[in-house]
């Protein structure tokens, strides 16, 4: 009897928990991109029984050149093709852009769940497969994406796992996103309650978001950490789910405010922004819609009251009430007075309908490649291992428990010299002395002890000793630190051995870019710098070059500037100089790339 009562209690508890959030809402709100692409259809107001929609534009900026259709004696270019099931779900999406055709296909279970999305493009023979699987309660369980390349090669792309924890009054879900490198890139946490849920996204623009049910949708009513730390955004809606106002606040009070104003039938919608900490009216956006909900008017009014340009739309509708032709016009406004209308966009939509749902015959889904099954366990296991190693590494580096130099040892392979927590960047082989045997050079990135990501980089030189590799020399200045490349990241750009010299390359900058090539040779019992080649400049602006053969003292320097002016665009000013400057060769261990300067023709070159 007691066992029976206990069983009933467990069953009742399970039923209560399962009602926290309906699976349909769960799968919709969990922000899965594949599901959203299959359902994100704002192109028509009522997609039911629509078979397909093909969209053409008269613009020439994004068309496929060999796909042109003459409509109304004008050339139109296809930009989008959508195919629907009779229930309104998209099963095929084709877009055309810059000579490439992108295709996505969607496959569903009989209960309506999306189980597969495929992606391919005309310029690449490979196909991406995104498989979605659901648990017994019909909640999304995981999405696994892999790529099939030439010769049936399989390559892992992404795994998203939905780790669920059922609690008495909530359902907690950790969305674990494993990227193409098999590492755990993000973990977003959803906590569902009855009629609301909370999302924690530690590395996104909205750190913590609160959603509440409004009819058949959930809308955000509060977002913490909105774009910046310490800012909270609050939202209010009317009974139809239209926004009424939005406030941004921080620890000092109101930061920004936006109000939304509507007429009785919502055909006119005004967005009023406030500046000066949300106290004075700023920019106003006026949008008007027809009775079908299609935009017909758009204008921005500055905070001074000055009206800007006007955009309007005209439509032609089919007998089902969906528009099949749209014309967008632009009116320039000067000193408050609108000028003549100009047609700026002409869209044609070819819409086909089913006469009966029975006309639709779903395409058979491709089969799951069983070779990909291993990713479900191997990827999380590998990610967990790397995460553990990284944690140990961070703790060791913080405590200073790592090698500061390469130990004087012998190994069969160069890779075996790598100290723990160091990263081997590159190895090169070649002859560096008078014997006929190859030596080796390697570059390493050491841990950043202060946590700023700027790690010292080390150059190591190896030679053979009785069949094994032995450390010949290690240097801590010839390779720039890992964060010295500016926007380009790590500046180390390669190492090689040529003409019995070590050749080190660096590259960095942002708009203004620079490059270094330094050559080092062993002579007179030590390593010396024998050559420096420097390049720097910005596109359509200037470029400089400095080539210094330190062995001979020969210098060739040049500079070219491209000047833009109203009289003559891209006018150029350039010069080139050759000179001789013999100096004692700098030792490798005393030299820092970019730390020495030479002035030529009044311009300073850093090498």
N, C-alpha and C positions, 0 to 999 in steps of 0.2 A: 504493500500500500504506500509506504513512504517513497519507494523508488518511483511509483507512478506519479505521485504528487510532485516530486522533484523534476521529472521529465516534463510535466505540464508547465511548471514554472520556467524551465529553460526555454521551452518552445515559445511561451508568451513573451519572455524577455527578448528573444530573437526577433519576433514579429515587431515589437516596439522599436527595436534598434533599426530594423530594415526600413522603417517609415521616416527616418530622419531626413532623408533626401531621396526623391524618386530617381531611378537610374537614368531616366531620360534627361532630367535636369543636371544630374551629376556629369554625364558625358558631354553635355552642352557647355557647362560652366567651367570644366576642368581645363579649358583653353588649349585643346589639342588642335594643332594647325590643320591636320588632314581633315578632321571632322568639320572644322570651320570652313575650309575651302569647299567641301561638298555641299554645305548648307548656306554659305554666305551668298545669297542671291537677292540683291536689291535692284536688279536690272528690270524686273517686272513686278507688278503689284500682286498678281495672282498666277503663279507658274503652273497650277494644276491643268493637266491635259495639254500643256505646251510640249511639242515634240522637240523643237530646236529654235535657236535664235542665232542668226549670223549678223554681226555688226560690221558696217563699213564706214569709213571716214573719207572725206575729200582732202584731208591734210596729207602732206607728202613726207612727213618726218618719221613715220614709224611703220612703213608698209613693206611688204615683200614684193620685190619688183616684178616677178613673173606671175603675181596673182593680182590682176587688175580687172575690175568689172565696170563696163560702161552702163551708167544709170543716169537717166535724164540728160543724156548727151554730155555727161561729165565722167571723168575717171575717178572711181572710188576704190579704196584699198581695204581689204579685210583686216580687222584688228582682233576680232574675237568670235569664236563659235562655241555655243553651249548646247549640249544635248541633255534632255530630261527624261526621267521615267514618268509614267502617268501620275505618280504621287507627288511630283514636284522636285524630287531629288536629282541632282546633277550626276550624270554618269560619264560625261565626257566634256573636257574643257580644252580648247585650242586657242592659243594666242599667237599673234604674228608681230614680230618686232625686229627691225634692223636686219632683214634678210634671214632671220631664223624663225622656225616654227616650234613652239613649245606645246606639248600635249600631256594632259593628265587624264587618266581613266580611273573611275571609282566603281567598286564592286561591293554589294551589300548582301547580308543574310536575309532570309525570308522575314525575320522580325524587324527589318529596317536598319540594323546595325551596320555601319561601314566596317568592312573587314580588310580592304586592300585599296591602296592608292598607288598607281604607277606614274612615273614621270619620265619623259624622254624629250629630246630635242633633235631637230633635223641635222644639226652640225656635229652630233655625237652619237655613235651607234649604241652606246651603253644605255641601260634602263635601270631606274631606281624603283625598288619595291618596298612599300611601307605597309607592313602587316599589323593589323590591330586585333587584339584578343581581349575577351571579356570574361569575368568570373561568373560563378553560378548565379549571382544576383543581378547579372547583366551590367555591372560596373566595368568600365574600361580597366584592363589589367596591365597591358603593356603595348607599346608600339615598337616594332623592330624594322629598321630600314637597312637594306643592303643593296649593292649595285652589282649587276651582271655586266661584265665587260666583254671584250673580244675573247674568242675561244672559250666562252663559258666560264670566265674567271669570276670568282665571287669576292666581293670586298665589303667589309663592314662599314656602315655609314653612321648609324645612330641607334641608340636604345633608350626608350623612355619607359620607366617602370613606375607604377602607381602603388606604393606601399601603404596599405590601409590598416588602421587601428580603430576598431569599434569600441566606443565608450558609452556609458549609460545614456548620455544626452547629446552625443555628438559623434561624428565620423571624421577622423583625422586621416589625411592622405599626404604622404610625402611624394612629390613628383620628382623622381630622380632621373636626371638627364645626362646620359653618357654620350660623349661626342665621338667623332671619327677616330680620335687617338686613343679610344677606349678608356678615357679618364672621366671621372664624375665632374662635369662642368658646373652644374647648378643643382640645388635642391630647393624647390619651392614647396611650401606647406599650405594645404587647404584644410580648414576645419569647418565642417558643415554642421549647422544646428537646424532646428526646424524653422523654416522660412528665412534663414539668413546664413551667411558663411563669411569666413575671414581668410585672407590670403597673405602669407608671409613670403616676400621675394627679396632676400637680402641684397642681391646685386642688381636690382632693377630700379627704374625711375620711381616706382611706387613701392616703398619698402613694405608697408602693411596696409591692406585695403579691406574695407568692410562693405559687404553687399547685403541688400535686403530684397525680398521677393516683392515684385509689383506685377500682379496678374501672372502672365506666362513668362515673365522675364525677371532677372535679378539686376539691380542697379546699384552702383556704388554710392554710399552716403558719407563715407569718410575715408581719406587716404592719408596715412602718416608717412613722413619722409618723401613728400611729393617733389621729385626732381632734386631737391637738396635736403640735407639733414636738418631736422628741426622745424620743417614746414609741415603743416597739416591743412588739407583741403577738405571742406565740408560741402555737401550738395543737398539740395532740396528739390522735390518734384511735385507736380500736381497729380490728381487722381488718374490721369491718363498716362502717366510716366514721362511727361515732358519736363525738362529741367526748369526750375524757377529761379534759382540763384546758385552761385558758387563762390565760396569765400576761401581765401588763402590766409592763414594766420601763422605767426611764429611767436617766440617767447616775448616779443615786444608788442604784440597785438595784431590788428588787421593789417595785412600786407597787400592784398589785391581782392577785388570783388567784381563779379560779372552777374548781370541780371538778364533774364530772358522774359520777353513780353510777347503776348499773342493776342490776336483778335478772337472773336467768338468761335469761328470754325477752323482756326489754326492755319489759315491760308496766308496770313502775314505774321512773320516771326522776326522779332528785333532782338539782337544781342547787344547789350550795353555794357561796355567795360568801364571800370573806374581806376584811375591812377591816384597818385599822391596818397599812398597807403589806403586806397579804397574809399577816399572821401570826395573826389571830384570826378565828374564824368569825363571819360576819355573817348576812345574810338567807338563808333556805333556801326553795326552791320545790319543792313535791312535786307531780308529775304522774303520773297513772295512765291506762293505756290498756287496752282490751279486746284480744282475740286478733286482731281485724281491724285494729287500729292506730288506732281512734277514741278520742278522749279521754273518760274517764268520771269523773275526779276531778282537782281542782286546789285547792291551798292554799298560802298563803305563811306562813312562820314567822319571826318577828322574831329578831334576834340575842340577845334576852333569853330566847328559848324560848317567847314568847307566840304562840299560834296565831291567825291571822286568819281571815276568813270562808272558807267552803267552797263550791266550785262542783262540781256533779255533773251527769252527762248520762245520759239513757235513750234507747235507740234501738229502732226497728222496722225490720227488714230485709226486702228482697224475696227472691225465690227465687234471684236471681243473687248475693246476698251484699252488695248495696249498700244503705245505709240510706235509707229513704224518709220517716222521721219522727224528729225529734230534739227532746227536751225538756231544757232547761237549768234547773237549780235553784240557788237561792242560800240558804245557811244562815248567818245572822249568828252570829258567835261572840263571846260576852261572858264575860270572865273564864275563858276556856278551855272554856266549855260551849256547844255548838252549840244554836241555837234551831230552830224548826220550818222545814222546807223551804218555799221559795216559788218558784213557777214564774216565771222571768224571761224566757225565750225559748222559743218554739215554732216549729219549722221543719218545713215539708213539702216534699218533693222528688218531683216527678212525673218518673219516668225511663222513657223509651221505648227499645226495642232494635230493631236490625235482625234480621230472620229470616235474611237472607243479604246479603253485601256487594253483590250485584248490584242490590239495591233502591236503592242510592245513585246519584244522577245529579248530578255536580258542576255548579254554576252556571257559565255562561260568564263569564270574566273581562272586565271593562271594558277598553277599549283605551287605550294610553298616549297622552296628549295631546302631539303632536309639538311644540307651542309651548313645552313645558317642556325640550326638548333643550338649548336655549341655556344653561340654568342650569348644566349640567355643566361648562361652560368659563367662562362669564361670572362666576359667583359666585366661584370660586377666583381668577380674574384680578383681580377687583375687591378681594377680601380681601387679596391680595398687595400690590396698589397702596396700599391704606389702611394696611396694616402697615408698608410702607416709609415712607409719609408720616409715620406716627406715630413711627417710630424717628427720622427726621430731625427731627421736631418736638421730641421729648424731648431729643435731643442739643443742638439749638439753644437750647432753653429752659434746659437745665442750664448752658450756656455763656453765657447771657444775650444770645444773638444774636436778639433779636426786638424789634419796635417797642414802645415804652412809651406811645405816644399815636397818635392818628389824624393823619395828615399833612394839611397845609393844601393841598388839591388841589381840582380840579373834575372831576365825573364825570357821566355820563348816568344812572347808576343808583346808588341808595344802596348796594346790595350791593357795588359796586366800591370802596367806601371801606375795606372790611374788611382790616385789616393781616394779614399772614401769621401763621398760628398762633393768631389770635384766632377766636372763635366768635360769629357773629351770632345773637342770641337772638330779637329781635323788631323789627319796624318798624311805625310808625303815622304816619298823615298827617292833617293838619288845619291850620286857620288859627290862628296864634299872635300875630299883630300886626294893625295897622290896615289893611293892604292886603287885597286879595281873593284872594290867592294862597296855596295850601296850603304849609305847611312840613312837615318830617318829623323824627321822633325815632327813634332806634335804640338798642338796648341790646346790649352786647358782653360776653362773658366772656373775660378775658385768661388767658394761660397761668399756671400755678402755678409760680413760679420755684424754690420749695424742695421741690417734689414731693409736697406734702401734699394736693393736690387743691383747696386753697382759693384760687381765683383771684379777683383784683380784677375788679369789673364796672364798665363805663363807660357813661355816658349821653351820647349825641351828638345835637346839634340841627343840622339842615340847613335852608337856604333856597335859593331859586333865584337865579341870577345869570346873566343873558343866556342863559336856556334850559338851563343846566346847574346841577347841585346843587353847593353849596359849604358847607363846614363853617362853622357859625355859632358854636357853642360846644360844648365837651366838659367833662364833669364826672366826678370820680372818687370822689364821696362819696354821691351820692343813691341809688345802687343798692348794696345790701348784698353782701358777698362771697359766692362761690358755695357755701361750706360753712357759712353762717351759719344755715341753716334747721333744724339739728338732724336728727332722724330723717326729716323730710320732704324733706331734700336741699336743692337750690338754692332759696332763698327768693323769688327774683324771680318774680312771679305775673302780670305783664302791664303794659303801658304803653298809654296812649291820649291823645288831645287832645280836650278838651271845654271849651267856653266860653273859648276862647283860653288855656287852661291845660294844662300837662302833668300827667297823672295817673299816678302810679307806685304799683303794688300789690306788697306782699310778704305771704308766708304761711309759717308754720313751726311747729315744736314737735314734740311726740310725743303723749302723752296730754293734756297741757296745750298747747293751741294758741293761736297769736296771729296777728293780721293787721294790716297797716298800709296806709293809703291816704294818700299825700301829694300835694298839689297845688302846682305851681310856675307863676309867671307872670312875664313880662318887663315890667318897669316901671322908670321912672327910670334907664334905661340898664343894668339888670342883672337877673339872675334871682333871684326871692325865693320863699320858702315862704309860701303864703297859707292853707293848710288842712291839718289832720292828723286822720285818723279811725283810732282804734285799737280793736280787739276782742281779747279774750283770755278763756280759760276752759277748763273740762274738762266733759265730758258728765256730767249728773246730779250735779254738784258745785258749780260756780260759773261766773259769766260777768260780765265787766266791759266797759264801753264808754265811750270818751272821744272827743268830737267838738269840735274846736277850730277856729273860724273866726278865723284870726290877723288878717285884714283888719279885722274889726269888734271882735275881742276876746271874742266870745261863746263860752262853754264849756258844753257839756251833758255831764254825766258820770253814769253809773249803775252799780250793782253789785247782783248777785243771787246769793245762795248757797242751795243746796238741801241741807238737813241731813237725814241719815238717823238715826233714833233708834228705840228699841224702842216708844216711845209713839206716835210719829207719823212714818211714812215720808214722805220727800220734803217735809218741812216747809220752807218757804222764808222767807228773810230778804232784803229788797231795799230799795234807796233810790235816789233820783235827785236830782241837784242841778243848778241853772243859775246861772252866775256870769259876771262880766265881768272879763277880765284883758288889758289892752292892753299889748303889748310891741313893741319895734322888730322889724320883719320880719326873720327870719334869711335871709341870703343862701344860695342853693342850694349854693355852693361851700364854705360853712362849716358846713353842716348834715349830721348823720349820723342816719339813721333809728333811733329807739329810744334815742338818746343824750341826750335832754332829758327832764326830769321835772317834773310838776306834782302837788301834793297837793290832793286834794278830799275833804272829810269824813274826814280822817285816813288816806286810802288814796292810795298813790303810783301815778300813771299815767305810764308811759314812752312818749314819742311821738317 
